[in-house]
Amino acid sequence: MNLLFSKLRYIAFWAIDAIKGGTIRKNLQDIKHSLSLDSYHLLQQKNEPVLRELLDSASQRFSYYAHLKTYKSLHDFPVVNKNIIRDNPALKLKKPSKLGKLHSTFTSGSTGTPFMVYRTTRKLKRNIADTIYFAGRSGYTLGDKLLYLRHWNSSLKKNKLVAFAQNIELLEVDELEPNEIQELLTKLEKDKSPKGWLAYTSALEKICDYLDSINSKPIECNVKSIIGMSEGLSPYVRSRMWYYFNTPMVSRYSNFENGILAQQTTHSNHFEVNWASYHLEILDFEEDVPVEHGALGRIVVTDLYNHAMPMIRYDTGDIGAMIFTPGSKFPVLKTVEGRKLDILLNSQGEMISPFKLMAILPNFSELKQIQFLQTEKTTYVIKINIDVPFPRENELVNETRRILGKDAQIQVEYVDEIPLLNSRKRKFTRNLYTERSLQYV
């Protein structure tokens, strides 16, 4: 019966879209066509008129870009960020009526910076098509049950009727104590319909930790897709979710302001960029110039389909590296390191990938939670949450010092809980030294 409902939802979704002009299907076909082209050059040629339309619209509608009416290329446009867009009156629409209805959504953001995002209906439908495409890449089929595990605030939570119609089970990260996890797993085992996970990575880690603690066998519940979002994906979580739910897990790189920017494939750790809807650049940390091939830099995004808000060369605040890989037609993100303010510096002042620290965690599986903080230039704190005595503290410190530098001063602090952000996400690393320094810039 559940399988029948899934198929009926699939048919109903596309029937409603057809009645409304088939906009989502057309966007989905365009995305598939763009990402199946034979070369990056052909993709750039296809995107050129879309990019020109965006830049022309921005220079005509926003006084901030008025001096760029005779621009030559995207690189004539300045790099902007959340604060510039939020605080600059010249980046407010002068004639919004020509764009049709605008849709607004507010976020407090994981950085604590409030931000109101405006989108056109065209942009909303493009995002829906992006979601369908990339969910499909991970094995999910529209209409199947979606186990959506995150923090649901009042602005995000769907009403029960809408959630039922979309076959979405809204799962709250605050409700993941052992009893709740077991109840959820029991319920999933009884439901044999195809389903997919979309969840904070840390929440899935909590489920894996619970299953490890009871020496569980794989869960037979017909999961077809597992997507981790919003946080870095460690090898431990990826391998354990695959083991317990018998399907490969991927990490999705997206943000609130734009949408899905990139997603891992099931056979690689690299991120397939959503070149169909965005243009990505990797720029130097100090200057607005490209970094060398494969080098870390700021991820800067141009949103090709949102004319309501100037997401042109938008500095996401995230760090990544872009490369061409053998067999790849387009550049891919080799890595997405997270936000610049969360990146630790070693004792020599060089950035350290959080994934290097993640790599030592499988050796300390007895830890419930862990967080690495930098408090001064060469001073660090490791916060750990553990229920049993921990005689391996020196071993953990030495492993960490090997990554951060032999002169790193490392202190271990025992806590009952690693604090959550307002979004209920948990930071694996946090650079208090950098945060404090920026307050005086």
C-alpha positions as CSV (number, residue, x, y, z in Angstrom):
1,M,0.0,0.0,0.0
2,N,2.8,2.4,0.9
3,L,4.5,1.7,-2.4
4,L,1.3,2.5,-4.2
5,F,1.0,5.8,-2.4
6,S,4.6,6.7,-3.4
7,K,3.8,6.1,-7.0
8,L,0.6,8.1,-6.8
9,R,2.5,11.0,-5.2
10,Y,5.0,10.9,-8.1
11,I,2.2,10.9,-10.7
12,A,0.3,13.7,-8.8
13,F,3.4,15.9,-8.5
14,W,4.1,15.9,-12.3
15,A,0.4,16.2,-13.2
16,I,0.1,19.4,-11.1
17,D,3.3,20.7,-12.6
18,A,1.9,20.0,-16.1
19,I,-1.3,21.9,-15.3
20,K,0.8,24.9,-14.1
21,G,2.9,25.0,-17.3
22,G,5.4,22.2,-16.7
23,T,8.0,24.7,-15.4
24,I,9.7,22.3,-12.9
25,R,9.9,19.5,-15.5
26,K,11.5,22.0,-18.0
27,N,14.0,23.1,-15.4
28,L,14.8,19.5,-14.6
29,Q,15.4,18.7,-18.2
30,D,17.6,21.7,-18.6
31,I,19.7,20.7,-15.6
32,K,20.1,17.1,-16.9
33,H,21.1,18.5,-20.4
34,S,23.6,21.0,-18.9
35,L,25.3,18.4,-16.7
36,S,25.4,15.8,-19.5
37,L,27.3,18.1,-22.0
38,D,30.6,16.7,-23.2
39,S,32.9,19.5,-22.0
40,Y,33.2,22.5,-19.6
41,H,33.6,24.7,-22.6
42,L,30.2,23.7,-24.0
43,L,28.6,24.2,-20.6
44,Q,30.0,27.7,-20.3
45,Q,28.7,28.4,-23.8
46,K,25.2,27.2,-22.8
47,N,25.3,29.2,-19.6
48,E,26.5,32.4,-21.2
49,P,23.1,33.9,-22.2
50,V,21.7,33.0,-18.7
51,L,24.6,34.7,-17.0
52,R,24.3,37.8,-19.3
53,E,20.6,38.0,-18.5
54,L,21.5,38.0,-14.8
55,L,24.2,40.6,-15.1
56,D,22.1,42.9,-17.3
57,S,19.2,42.7,-14.9
58,A,21.5,43.5,-11.9
59,S,23.1,46.5,-13.5
60,Q,19.6,47.9,-14.5
61,R,17.8,47.1,-11.2
62,F,20.3,47.8,-8.5
63,S,22.0,51.1,-8.1
64,Y,25.0,49.3,-6.5
65,Y,25.8,48.0,-10.0
66,A,24.7,51.0,-12.0
67,H,28.3,51.8,-13.1
68,L,28.5,48.4,-14.7
69,K,26.0,48.8,-17.5
70,T,28.9,48.4,-19.9
71,Y,30.6,45.5,-18.1
72,K,32.7,43.1,-20.1
73,S,32.5,40.0,-18.0
74,L,31.5,38.6,-14.6
75,H,34.9,39.5,-13.2
76,D,34.0,43.2,-13.5
77,F,31.5,42.7,-10.7
78,P,32.7,43.1,-7.1
79,V,32.7,40.2,-4.6
80,V,29.9,40.7,-2.0
81,N,29.0,38.9,1.2
82,K,26.1,38.6,3.5
83,N,26.9,41.8,5.4
84,I,27.3,43.9,2.3
85,I,24.0,42.7,0.8
86,R,22.1,43.1,4.1
87,D,23.4,46.6,5.0
88,N,23.7,48.3,1.6
89,P,20.6,50.2,0.5
90,A,22.0,50.2,-3.1
91,L,21.4,46.5,-3.2
92,K,17.7,46.8,-2.6
93,L,15.4,46.3,-5.6
94,K,14.1,49.5,-7.2
95,K,11.4,47.9,-9.3
96,P,10.5,44.6,-7.9
97,S,7.1,44.4,-9.6
98,K,8.6,43.5,-13.0
99,L,9.9,40.3,-11.5
100,G,6.5,39.1,-10.3
101,K,5.8,37.9,-6.8
102,L,8.8,37.8,-4.5
103,H,9.2,35.2,-1.8
104,S,11.1,36.0,1.4
105,T,12.6,33.8,4.0
106,F,14.4,34.8,7.1
107,T,17.4,33.0,8.7
108,S,19.4,33.9,11.8
109,G,22.2,31.8,10.2
110,S,24.8,29.6,11.9
111,T,27.1,32.5,12.1
112,G,24.6,34.6,14.1
113,T,24.1,37.0,11.2
114,P,20.4,37.6,10.5
115,F,19.6,37.6,6.8
116,M,16.4,38.0,4.8
117,V,16.6,36.2,1.4
118,Y,14.3,37.2,-1.5
119,R,13.6,34.8,-4.4
120,T,11.5,35.0,-7.5
121,T,9.0,32.2,-8.4
122,R,11.4,31.2,-11.2
123,K,14.2,30.7,-8.7
124,L,12.0,28.7,-6.3
125,K,11.0,26.3,-9.1
126,R,14.7,26.0,-10.2
127,N,15.6,25.0,-6.7
128,I,12.9,22.3,-6.7
129,A,14.3,21.0,-9.9
130,D,17.8,21.0,-8.5
131,T,16.6,19.1,-5.5
132,I,14.9,16.4,-7.6
133,Y,18.0,16.0,-9.8
134,F,20.5,15.7,-7.0
135,A,18.3,13.5,-4.9
136,G,18.0,11.2,-7.9
137,R,21.7,11.1,-8.2
138,S,21.9,9.7,-4.7
139,G,19.2,7.0,-5.4
140,Y,16.1,8.8,-4.1
141,T,12.9,8.7,-6.2
142,L,10.3,11.5,-6.0
143,G,7.3,10.3,-4.0
144,D,9.3,7.9,-1.8
145,K,9.3,8.5,2.0
146,L,11.9,11.1,3.0
147,L,13.3,10.8,6.5
148,Y,14.1,14.5,7.0
149,L,16.2,14.9,10.2
150,R,17.1,18.4,11.2
151,H,16.1,21.2,13.6
152,W,12.7,22.4,12.7
153,N,12.0,26.0,13.7
154,S,8.7,27.7,13.1
155,S,9.7,29.2,9.7
156,L,10.8,25.8,8.3
157,K,8.4,23.3,9.7
158,K,5.8,22.0,7.3
159,N,2.2,21.4,8.4
160,K,1.2,17.8,8.7
161,L,-1.0,17.8,5.6
162,V,1.8,19.2,3.4
163,A,4.3,16.7,4.9
164,F,1.9,13.8,4.3
165,A,1.3,14.9,0.7
166,Q,5.0,15.1,0.1
167,N,5.7,11.9,2.0
168,I,8.1,13.6,4.3
169,E,8.6,12.5,7.9
170,L,9.8,15.4,9.9
171,L,12.3,14.2,12.5
172,E,13.7,16.5,15.2
173,V,17.4,16.3,16.1
174,D,16.5,17.2,19.7
175,E,14.6,13.9,20.0
176,L,17.5,11.5,19.5
177,E,17.9,9.9,22.8
178,P,18.4,6.1,22.8
179,N,14.7,5.3,23.4
180,E,13.6,7.7,20.6
181,I,16.2,6.2,18.2
182,Q,15.1,2.6,19.0
183,E,11.4,3.6,18.5
184,L,12.3,5.2,15.1
185,L,14.3,2.2,13.9
186,T,11.5,-0.2,15.0
187,K,9.0,1.9,13.0
188,L,11.3,1.9,10.0
189,E,11.7,-1.9,10.0
190,K,7.9,-2.3,9.9
191,D,7.7,0.1,6.9
192,K,9.0,-1.8,3.8
193,S,8.3,1.1,1.3
194,P,11.4,2.7,-0.3
195,K,12.8,5.6,1.6
196,G,15.7,8.0,1.9
197,W,17.6,9.9,4.6
198,L,18.2,13.6,4.4
199,A,19.8,14.7,7.7
200,Y,22.5,16.6,9.6
201,T,25.6,14.5,9.6
202,S,26.0,14.7,13.4
203,A,22.4,13.4,13.8
204,L,23.2,10.3,11.7
205,E,26.4,9.9,13.7
206,K,24.3,9.7,16.9
207,I,22.2,7.0,15.3
208,C,25.3,5.1,14.3
209,D,26.8,5.4,17.8
210,Y,23.6,4.0,19.2
211,L,23.6,1.0,16.8
212,D,27.3,0.4,17.6
213,S,26.6,0.4,21.3
214,I,24.0,-2.4,21.0
215,N,26.1,-4.3,18.4
216,S,23.3,-4.1,15.9
217,K,23.1,-5.9,12.7
218,P,22.1,-4.0,9.5
219,I,18.6,-2.6,9.5
220,E,16.2,-4.1,6.9
221,C,14.0,-1.1,6.0
222,N,14.5,-0.5,2.3
223,V,16.6,2.7,2.4
224,K,17.6,3.7,-1.2
225,S,19.4,7.0,-0.5
226,I,21.4,8.7,2.3
227,I,22.3,12.4,2.1
228,G,24.2,14.2,4.9
229,M,23.9,17.9,4.9
230,S,25.1,21.1,6.7
231,E,28.2,19.5,8.4
232,G,31.3,17.7,7.3
233,L,31.0,13.9,6.6
234,S,33.6,11.8,8.4
235,P,34.7,8.4,7.0
236,Y,33.2,6.8,10.1
237,V,29.7,8.1,9.5
238,R,29.8,7.3,5.8
239,S,30.9,3.7,6.3
240,R,28.6,3.0,9.3
241,M,25.5,4.4,7.6
242,W,26.3,2.3,4.5
243,Y,26.7,-0.8,6.7
244,Y,23.6,-0.3,8.8
245,F,21.3,0.8,5.9
246,N,22.9,-1.0,3.0
247,T,23.2,1.9,0.6
248,P,26.0,4.4,0.0
249,M,25.9,7.8,1.8
250,V,26.9,11.1,0.2
251,S,27.4,14.6,1.5
252,R,25.5,17.6,0.1
253,Y,27.0,21.1,0.0
254,S,24.2,23.6,0.1
255,N,23.4,26.9,1.8
256,F,20.2,28.7,2.8
257,E,20.9,31.7,0.5
258,N,21.2,29.8,-2.8
259,G,20.3,26.1,-2.7
260,I,22.2,23.0,-3.7
261,L,25.7,24.0,-4.8
262,A,27.3,20.5,-5.0
263,Q,27.0,16.9,-3.9
264,Q,29.2,13.9,-3.7
265,T,28.7,11.0,-6.0
266,T,28.2,7.5,-4.5
267,H,31.6,6.4,-5.8
268,S,33.8,9.4,-4.9
269,N,34.6,11.8,-2.1
270,H,34.7,14.7,-4.6
271,F,31.7,17.0,-5.0
272,E,29.9,17.3,-8.3
273,V,29.2,21.0,-8.7
274,N,25.7,22.2,-9.8
275,W,27.1,24.1,-12.8
276,A,23.6,24.1,-14.3
277,S,22.3,26.7,-11.8
278,Y,25.5,28.3,-10.4
279,H,28.9,29.5,-11.3
280,L,31.6,28.8,-8.7
281,E,35.0,30.4,-8.2
282,I,37.7,29.7,-5.7
283,L,39.4,33.0,-4.7
284,D,42.4,33.9,-2.6
285,F,41.8,34.6,1.1
286,E,43.1,38.2,0.9
287,E,42.5,39.3,-2.7
288,D,39.7,38.7,-5.1
289,V,41.8,36.7,-7.5
290,P,41.6,33.0,-8.4
291,V,43.9,30.6,-6.5
292,E,46.0,28.0,-8.2
293,H,44.5,24.8,-9.4
294,G,43.7,22.5,-6.4
295,A,44.6,25.2,-3.8
296,L,42.3,26.1,-0.9
297,G,40.4,29.4,-1.1
298,R,37.1,31.1,-0.6
299,I,34.1,29.6,-2.3
300,V,32.4,32.4,-4.2
301,V,29.1,31.7,-5.9
302,T,27.1,33.4,-8.7
303,D,23.4,32.3,-8.5
304,L,22.3,32.3,-12.2
305,Y,18.6,32.2,-11.5
306,N,17.8,34.6,-8.6
307,H,17.2,38.1,-10.0
308,A,15.5,39.3,-6.8
309,M,18.7,39.4,-4.8
310,P,22.2,40.1,-6.1
311,M,24.0,36.8,-5.4
312,I,26.7,37.8,-7.9
313,R,30.2,36.7,-6.8
314,Y,28.8,36.0,-3.4
315,D,31.4,35.0,-0.8
316,T,29.7,32.1,1.0
317,G,32.2,32.2,3.9
318,D,33.1,28.6,3.1
319,I,36.5,27.2,2.1
320,G,37.2,24.7,-0.6
321,A,39.5,23.5,-3.5
322,M,38.5,22.8,-7.1
323,I,40.2,20.4,-9.5
324,F,39.7,18.5,-12.7
325,T,39.7,14.7,-12.1
326,P,40.4,12.0,-14.7
327,G,37.1,11.2,-16.4
328,S,35.4,14.3,-15.2
329,K,34.0,16.7,-17.8
330,F,33.7,19.6,-15.4
331,P,35.7,20.9,-12.5
332,V,34.7,19.3,-9.1
333,L,35.2,20.4,-5.6
334,K,38.0,18.3,-4.2
335,T,37.0,19.3,-0.7
336,V,34.6,21.6,1.2
337,E,36.3,22.5,4.4
338,G,33.5,24.5,6.1
339,R,33.4,28.1,7.2
340,K,36.6,30.1,7.4
341,L,35.9,31.0,11.1
342,D,35.8,27.3,11.9
343,I,39.1,26.4,10.4
344,L,41.9,25.9,12.9
345,L,45.5,27.2,12.3
346,N,48.4,25.1,13.2
347,S,51.2,26.5,15.5
348,Q,52.8,27.9,12.3
349,G,49.7,29.8,11.3
350,E,48.7,27.5,8.5
351,M,45.1,26.3,8.0
352,I,44.4,22.7,9.0
353,S,41.6,20.8,7.3
354,P,39.0,19.5,9.8
355,F,39.2,16.2,8.0
356,K,42.7,15.6,9.2
357,L,41.3,15.8,12.8
358,M,38.3,13.7,11.8
359,A,40.7,11.0,10.6
360,I,42.0,10.3,14.1
361,L,38.6,9.7,15.6
362,P,38.1,6.1,14.6
363,N,41.0,5.3,17.0
364,F,39.0,6.8,19.9
365,S,35.6,5.2,19.4
366,E,34.8,5.3,23.1
367,L,34.3,9.1,22.9
368,K,30.7,10.2,22.7
369,Q,31.4,13.7,21.4
370,I,34.5,15.8,20.7
371,Q,35.2,19.3,19.7
372,F,38.5,21.0,18.8
373,L,38.9,24.7,19.7
374,Q,41.8,27.2,19.1
375,T,42.0,29.8,21.8
376,E,45.3,31.5,21.0
377,K,47.9,31.4,18.3
378,T,49.4,28.1,19.6
379,T,46.9,27.2,22.3
380,Y,44.1,24.6,21.8
381,V,41.4,22.9,23.8
382,I,39.9,19.5,23.1
383,K,36.4,19.1,24.6
384,I,35.3,15.6,25.1
385,N,32.1,13.9,26.3
386,I,32.6,10.4,27.6
387,D,30.7,8.1,30.1
388,V,33.6,6.0,31.2
389,P,37.2,6.7,32.4
390,F,39.5,7.8,29.6
391,P,43.1,6.6,30.2
392,R,44.1,7.5,26.6
393,E,44.1,11.3,27.1
394,N,47.8,11.6,26.4
395,E,47.5,9.5,23.2
396,L,44.7,11.8,22.0
397,V,46.8,14.9,22.7
398,N,49.8,13.5,21.0
399,E,47.8,12.5,17.9
400,T,46.4,16.0,17.8
401,R,49.7,17.7,18.3
402,R,51.1,15.7,15.4
403,I,48.6,17.6,13.2
404,L,48.7,21.0,14.9
405,G,52.4,21.3,15.5
406,K,55.0,20.0,18.0
407,D,54.8,23.3,19.9
408,A,51.0,23.3,20.2
409,Q,49.8,23.7,23.7
410,I,46.8,21.4,24.1
411,Q,44.4,21.1,27.0
412,V,41.7,18.5,27.4
413,E,38.4,19.6,28.9
414,Y,35.7,17.1,30.0
415,V,32.1,18.2,29.4
416,D,28.7,16.7,29.7
417,E,27.6,18.0,26.3
418,I,29.2,19.8,23.4
419,P,27.0,22.9,22.9
420,L,24.7,23.2,19.9
421,L,24.2,26.2,17.7
422,N,20.7,27.7,17.6
423,S,20.2,25.6,14.4
424,R,20.9,22.5,16.5
425,K,24.1,21.8,14.5
426,R,27.2,21.1,16.4
427,K,30.6,22.5,15.4
428,F,33.4,20.0,15.2
429,T,36.0,22.8,15.2
430,R,35.9,26.4,16.3
431,N,38.6,29.1,16.1
432,L,38.0,31.5,19.0
433,Y,41.4,33.1,18.2
434,T,40.3,34.1,14.7
435,E,36.8,35.2,15.9
436,R,38.3,37.4,18.6
437,S,40.9,38.9,16.1
438,L,38.1,39.8,13.6
439,Q,36.2,41.8,16.3
440,Y,39.0,44.4,16.2
441,V,39.4,44.6,12.5
